[in-house]
């Protein structure tokens, strides 16, 4: 084993959340090590971004590169609810200057983000496998052990940021996971080189499928469409018992659609990928010596393309909280409590709305009015509230103006923790 190395923060995972927290802390002058288990570029799903990410991309200095590399995403085309007619909402409806986001190829986008962290001063090790989380006698996380290029390394740090995605390298060991049983889904998707665009050709398509589930259509370029079918685990299991393959299940979803099937030739078979899509929420986003961001903290059904936004937003919050704690250890408790309070509220808002939206037999105006209530946007137009919520724009002020030493929201997080503790005690008594 090599001699112990010392850092202010070790980040486990180099995806968008990990590269964000690493880049911002390095930019603030801290010594940061990012450990990524794969070699970039590597494939990843989650290819459509939202405008709520734009202020962070400005902070990271990436907007010009994103505009130059990727197709603009200007809105959402939907077929959902009682009204059989498709409907649309564009980003300009949120009432800000942020009129577009991006459809991205994640292998390229994630590499861009990680390279940017390097440029801002973070040290990066790719193909680095974390094998052990180090803790002292009190349980405080003090570093990690990892392997890289055939050698084992021991690293000590003030904090470890878990941005390891669904692997949840730290949070899996140190938190309880709350699985959202009503959102246990599976996604099946593929890519078409030839397709017919929607009327608003830069939009993402979100379409409810009769009998359950939904489809997405993401126009990555003029010659590449990402088309996916999300269905419940129960529906997939039943179809599998009937002897259906993923190709046949996907074909059934496409045949049941109205809009998605007009975009591609149903007779053309493309290679398919699949992944479980199980929404979950950790009972804590931080503890002594560690924080969790991105999917390591929580994951919500990707209905509104909120995954990368939630992950990078949490990383933005965590970077400022850790900066405050590193600058003065007495700041640690209030800064990290504040980080969790604001971050958890972002998840709570999206989760509650996804649950409401998943009921496909409501009127369009009902969906918009509920979004307006959750986003706390008080205008005469519910369309503004809808887009403010699903684009993340409604949370921009909270993110940009985040004060890690603020106290607002701490009472709510403590009440939630007491509730979780009571539920655990009740379960243990049964």
N, C-alpha and C positions, 0 to 999 in steps of 0.2 A: 504493500500500500504506500502511495506517495505521501510526502509530508503534508500535514493539514494546511489547507488554504483558508484564508479569512475574507469574508465579504460582509457588506451591510445587509444585502438581501440576495437570497438564492431563489430564482423563479423556476419552478418545475413545469415545463411545457412552453413551447415557443410559438403556439398558435396566436390568433389575434389578441386574446386576453393577456397571454404571457408576454408577448412582444410589446404590448401597450404599457403594462405596469413596469416592465424592465426598461423600456425607452424613457419613460417619464422620470423614473427614479435616477437613471443615469444622467439625464439632462439636468436634474436638480443637484448633481454633484456626488451622488452616492456610488459606492462600488457594488456593481450588480453582476451576477452570473446567471445566465439563462441556460438551462439544460433541456434539450429537446431530444426525444428518443429516436426520431426519424431523421432522414436526410432530406432537406428541402431541395427542389420542389417535390411535394407529394400530394396525392389526390385527397380531396375532402369535399363533402357536400355542404350546402348552405351558401348558395351562390347569389342571392339577391339581398342587397343592403337597403337600409332606410335612411331618410334624410336626417334623422336624429343623430346619426354618426358624424355629420359634416363638421360641427364645431370641434370635435376631437381630432378629426383628420386635419383641420386647420392648425390645431395645436401641434400636431406631429409633422406638419409641413408636407402633407401628402396630397392635397386636393388637386394640384396641377397634374401630378402623375396619374391620379385616378381618372381625371377628365380625359387625359390623353390616351390611356390604355383601354378603358372599358366603356361599354355601351351605357348610355344614360337610362335611368329608370324614372319615368315621369309620373307614374300612378299605378293604380290597381284596377283591373277589370274583374268584376265578380258576377257570378250567377249563384245567388244564395238567397234563401228565404222563400216566403209564400209567393212573391211576385215572380213569375216565370221569366220576365224580361231581364236581360243582363243590365248591370248598372256599373258605374265607374266613379272613382274619386281620384283626383290628381293631387300631387303634393302641394301645389300652389294654394289649394283649398285650406291649408293649415294657417294661412295668413302670415307667412314669413317669406324672406327672400330665398329660402332654400327650396328651389323648385325641382330638384332632381337628386336622385341617389345613383347607384350603379349596380348593374348586373356584372358579376365578376367570376372569373375562373379561379377557384380557391387555391389551386396549387401555385399560381402566379401571385395572387393577392397576398397569401400568407407569407410567401418568400419576400415580397416587397416590404411587408410589415417587419419581418425579422431582420432583414438587411438594414432597415431604418433604425432599429434598436442598436445594431452594431455601430452605425454612423453616429448615433447620439452618445456612444460611450459604453454600452453594455458589452460584457464578454459573453460570447455564445459558444456552446459546445453542442454540435449536432451528433446524432447517433450516440447519445449519452444516456445510459439507463440507470435511473435511481433505484438502488437496491435496498436502502435502509433509511429510515427517518430517525435522526438522532434526538434524544431527549435526555434532560438531566433528571436528578432524583425527584424534582418537584413536578415533572411532567412537561416542563417547558421545552418546546422544540428548539434545538440549538444548531441544526445543520442537517446535512445528508451525506450518505455514501453513494457514489455512483461509479459505473464502469465506463471507460472511454478508450477506444483504440487498444483494447487488450489489457489496460491497466485499471486498478481500483484506486479511487481518490476519495479522500475524506475532506469535507468542507464544513467549516463552522460559519455561522451567520447570526446576525441579530434577529432576522426574520426569514421565514420561508414562505413564499407565495405559491400556493397550489393553483396552477393554471393548466393542469394535466388533462382537462376534458373529462370524458366519461370514465377514464381510468381512476380519477379521484385519488391520486397517490397518497395525499395526506388526509383529506377529509374522509375518505373511506375508513381510515383507522381511528379517527378522532371525533367523528360526529355520527349522529343517527340520521338515516335517510328516510324522508317522508315521501313514499311513492304515491303518486296521484293515480289511484286505480281507475278512475274514469277517463284517464288520458294515457292508457297503455296501448299504443298504436305501433304499426309497422309501416315503413315506407318502402315502396318498390318504384324504381325509376330507371330511365334510360335517356339516350341522347339521339336526336334526329338531325341529320345533316341537311335535310330538305324539309321545309315546312311552310305553311301558309300563315302569315302573321295575323294578329288581331287587327281590328280597325285602328285602335291606338297601339301601334306596333311596338312601342317601347314599354308597354305595361307588363306587369306580371299578371298571369291569370290565376284566380282562385275560384274553384267551382265545386259546389256540393254535388255529390253523386247520390242518385236515388238508391235507397237501401242502406245508406251509411257510407261514411268516408268522404274524401275530397281529393281533388286533383290540382296540381300546380302546373303552370307552363311558364318557363323563364327563357326569354329570347337572349341568349348569351351573345349572339352575333347574328348577322344576316343569314348565316349558314349553319347555325347550331342552336337547337332548342333543347332545353332540359325539361322533360315531362315526367311527372311523378304522381303516384297514387298512394294516398295514406288511408289505411283502414285499421279497424280495431284488431287486437290480437285474437279476440273471439271469432271474428269474421274470417280472418286468415286461417285459423285452426280448423274451422268448419270446412272451408274450401279445400284445405290440404287433406282432410279426412275423406273428402269426396274424390281424391286422386288428382286434383288440379295442380298444375305446376305454377310457378310464379309468372311465367309467360302467359298462361291461360287466365290467371287471376287479374293480371294487368290488362289483358285484352277485354275482359268483362267490364272492368272499370271504365276503360276507354269507350266501349260500346254503350255504356249507360250514361255517358256524358253528353252534353249538348254542344258546348263550345270547344272542349279539348279535341274532340274527334274531328272537328273541321280543320284543325291545324296540321294534322298528319295523315298519312296514308295508313289506315288500320291494317292493310295487308302487308306492310313492311315490318318485319321483326328486327328489333335492335337488341343488343346485349343489355341485360338488366342487372342492376345492383339492388341490394336491399339492406335495411338496417332497422333495428328496433328503435322506436321513438317513444320511450317511456319517460313521461314528465316526472321530475322529482325535485325535492327541496331539502337541503341540509338544515338540521335544526340550529346550527351555528355557522356563521361565515368567518369566524376568527376564534383564536384561543391563544394561550401563552406562546408567543414566538411564531405564530403562523396566521395567515389569512387565506381564504379561498375565493377565487373569482372564476367567471365563466361557468362551463358545465360542471366544474368541480364543486361549485356552490349550488347550482340549480340549473334545471333545464325545463323548458316549456315547449309544448307542441309548436312547430314552426309555421303555424297558420299564417302569420303576418310577417314572416321573415325577420323576426325580432331577435333571433339567437345571437348573431354577431354583435348587434347593438347592445343587448343586455350584457354580454361578456365584456366588451370593451368599455362600456359605461362603468361596470363594476371595477374594472382595472383602473380606470381614470380616478374613481373615488378612492380606491385602495392606495394608489400611488401618493395621493395628497395626505391621506391619513398616516401612511408609513413615513412619509417625509417629516410630518409633524412629530411623530414618535421618535424617529432617529435624531431629530434636532434637539429634543428634550424628552427624556424618558418619562417625565411626569405627565406628558401629553398622551401617553399610550392609551390609557383606559378611555378617556373621553373621545379621542380621535377615532379609535376603532369601533366604539359603540355607535358613534355618529355615522361612520362608514356603513355599518350593518343596517342601521335604521333606514338610511336613504336607499341603499341597494335593495333591501328586502321589500321596500315599498314599490320599487320599480317592478319586481317580480310579481308582487301581490296584485298590482293593477292589471298587468297583462294576463296573469292567470285567471283572475275573476272574469275578465272580458272574454277570453278564449272559451271558458266554460259557458258563458251566456251565448256566445256566437255559435257554438257547436250545436245548439238547438236550431235546426234548419227551417222550422215552420213559423218563424216570426216575420213581421212586416219589416221592410227596409228601415222605416223611420224608427222602429223600436231598437234596432241595432245601433242606429246613430245616436238616439237619445241616451241609451245606456253608456255609450262611449263618452258622450259629453259629460255625463255625471261622474264617471270614473276619472276622466282627465281633468275634472274641475275647471273646465273652460266655459265661461259664462258669456255666451253670445246668443244672438237670435237664431243663428244657423247651427243646427246639430251636425251638419256636414263638417263644419270646422272642428267640432269636438271629436268626431270620428277620426278624421285624418290626423289631428294632433296626437291622439292616443296611439294609433297603429303605426305612425311614422316615427314615434319617439320625440317629435318636436315639442309636445306638451311638457316633457320633462327636461328640456334643454336648460331652462333657467335654474332648476335645482342642481344640475350637473355643473354648469359653468360657474355658478356662484357658491358651490359647495364649500362650506367652512368646516374643516375637520374638528375645530374646537367649539362648534355650535352645540346647543343643547336641545334644539327642537327635535322631537321624535324619539328621544331617549325613553320617555315614559312608556310609549307604545311598545318599544322593543322589550322593555322589562316585563310588561304585562304579558306579552306573547311568550316570553321565556317561562314565566310562572305557569302559564297555561300548559306549555309542553311538559314541564316538570310534573304538574298535577296529572296529566294524562299518562305519563310513564308510571307514576306511583299507583294509579288505579289499575293499569295493566299488570303491574307486578303483583298486586294484591289478588288478582283473579286466579 
